[in-house]
Amino acid sequence: MAGKLIAENRRARYDYFLEDAFEAGLQLTGSEVKSLRNGRANIAESYAAVEGREIVLINADIPPYQQAGPHFNHEPRRHRKLLLKRREIDKLIGAVQREGRTIIPTKLYWNDRGIAKLEVALAKGKKVHDKRETAAQRDWQRDKARLLREKG
């Protein structure tokens, strides 16, 4: 159970330059936790935004828990408050407002105590030429490793 990955945003590294990473808790309801225990979540299209002096996860999809009735279930794409220390929140808010950065969730996982945690990173968007350069570097690294393996 320790460090078990629930969902990962693999597209984030392709679309953004990721800088500082933070571990944040999530304010969840009971049916959301049970749905996460089933391993069902999607953070690929989600992002975090500043609302007042709080940071909120937007557009993360946690599907409804099947065994919960209609009265006790949750809205799948509701806004969820991120639980961070005040100093971390202030740093994130400053980066978003002053430097134009984006807060992107990269991983949703269970920590060693069995608590759902979300890793968020400050990100700067990549331009098309940056994406091409990243792809070219990745291809070169793969080719270089193959050549070294063949030549010994």
C-alpha positions in Angstrom: 0.0 0.0 0.0 2.9 2.4 0.7 3.5 4.7 -2.2 0.9 3.1 -4.4 0.3 5.2 -7.5 -3.4 5.9 -8.2 -3.1 8.2 -11.3 -0.3 9.9 -13.1 -0.2 12.9 -15.5 2.3 11.6 -18.0 1.5 14.4 -20.5 2.6 17.1 -18.1 6.3 16.6 -18.9 5.7 16.9 -22.6 3.6 20.0 -22.4 5.4 21.9 -19.6 8.8 22.6 -18.1 8.2 21.3 -14.5 10.1 23.2 -11.8 9.3 23.0 -8.0 7.3 20.0 -6.8 5.1 20.0 -3.7 3.2 17.3 -1.9 -0.4 18.3 -1.1 -3.2 16.7 0.7 -6.7 16.7 -0.7 -10.0 17.5 1.0 -12.1 14.5 0.0 -15.4 13.0 0.9 -15.9 9.4 2.0 -17.2 8.2 -1.3 -14.2 9.8 -3.1 -11.8 8.0 -0.9 -13.5 4.7 -1.5 -13.5 5.3 -5.3 -9.7 6.1 -5.0 -9.2 2.8 -3.1 -10.6 1.1 -6.2 -7.8 2.8 -8.2 -10.1 4.9 -10.3 -9.1 8.5 -11.0 -7.9 10.7 -13.8 -5.8 13.8 -13.4 -4.6 14.1 -17.0 -6.8 17.2 -17.8 -6.7 18.8 -14.4 -4.9 21.8 -13.1 -4.8 23.8 -9.8 -6.0 27.4 -9.5 -5.9 30.1 -6.9 -9.2 31.0 -5.3 -8.8 33.7 -2.7 -6.0 32.5 -0.4 -6.5 28.8 -1.2 -5.4 26.5 -4.0 -8.1 24.3 -5.6 -7.8 21.3 -7.9 -10.0 21.7 -10.9 -11.3 19.2 -13.4 -9.8 16.1 -11.7 -12.1 13.1 -12.4 -12.9 10.8 -9.5 -15.8 8.6 -10.7 -18.7 8.0 -8.3 -18.4 5.0 -5.9 -20.8 2.3 -7.1 -21.9 1.1 -3.6 -22.8 4.6 -2.4 -26.3 5.6 -2.9 -27.4 8.6 -4.9 -27.7 10.8 -1.7 -24.2 10.0 -0.4 -22.2 10.0 -3.6 -20.0 12.9 -4.9 -19.8 15.1 -8.0 -17.1 13.5 -10.2 -15.4 16.7 -11.3 -16.0 19.0 -8.4 -13.4 21.5 -7.2 -11.2 20.0 -4.4 -9.3 22.1 -1.9 -5.5 21.3 -1.7 -4.1 21.1 1.8 -0.7 22.8 1.9 1.3 24.8 4.4 0.7 28.6 4.3 4.3 29.2 3.2 3.9 26.8 0.3 0.5 28.4 -0.7 2.0 31.9 -0.7 4.9 30.7 -2.8 2.6 29.1 -5.4 0.2 32.1 -5.4 3.2 34.4 -6.0 4.6 32.3 -8.8 1.2 32.2 -10.5 0.4 35.9 -10.2 3.9 37.4 -10.7 5.6 35.0 -13.1 2.6 33.6 -14.9 3.3 30.0 -13.9 0.7 27.2 -13.9 0.2 24.6 -11.1 0.0 21.2 -12.7 -0.8 17.9 -10.8 1.7 15.2 -11.7 0.9 12.2 -9.5 -2.0 11.1 -7.2 -0.8 8.3 -4.8 -1.2 6.8 -1.3 1.5 7.8 1.1 3.0 5.3 3.6 0.2 6.0 6.1 -2.5 5.3 3.6 -3.5 8.9 3.0 -4.2 10.2 -0.5 -1.6 12.7 -1.6 -1.2 14.8 -4.8 2.1 15.9 -6.2 1.8 19.3 -7.8 4.5 21.2 -9.7 5.0 24.7 -10.8 5.2 24.7 -14.6 6.0 26.9 -17.5 4.3 26.1 -20.8 6.4 24.8 -23.7 6.2 26.2 -27.1 6.0 24.0 -30.2 9.8 24.2 -30.9 10.5 23.3 -27.3 8.4 20.1 -27.7 10.3 19.2 -30.9 13.6 19.8 -29.1 12.6 17.6 -26.2 11.5 14.8 -28.6 14.8 15.1 -30.5 16.8 14.8 -27.3 14.8 11.8 -26.2 15.3 10.1 -29.6 19.0 10.8 -29.5 19.3 9.4 -26.0 17.5 6.2 -27.1 19.7 5.9 -30.2 22.9 6.6 -28.2 22.0 3.9 -25.7 21.3 1.4 -28.5 24.6 2.2 -30.2 26.6 1.8 -26.9 24.8 -1.5 -26.3 25.7 -2.8 -29.7 29.3 -1.6 -29.9 30.0 -2.6 -26.3 
